[in-house]
């Protein structure tokens, strides 16, 4: 079997609601990963594109989040209704969905304005 053309890593990490860092919304994240698998199979892409659960991607403030390799595209605030568009636009056509991109200046930045917003809306929130 040839190598996968893309890997989609969906953060499925869980932290207690009292954790000051919050979490990516683990119920939604698990549903996202499952929806990716369903959609990829429907399109006949399941042998070419792999959707995986990931531990913490360290972008909790932007959850639910995922990263697509080999391009290294980071998407945040992803919802179930985004899955088909991500597959069609990003995976199939190579188009980056700007409205979902986690800004490069926010990646791994404790001064990102989303950090404070997540503290005010802990575990379970999304865009």
Order of alpha helices (4+ residues) and beta strands (2+ residues): beta-alpha-beta-beta-beta-alpha
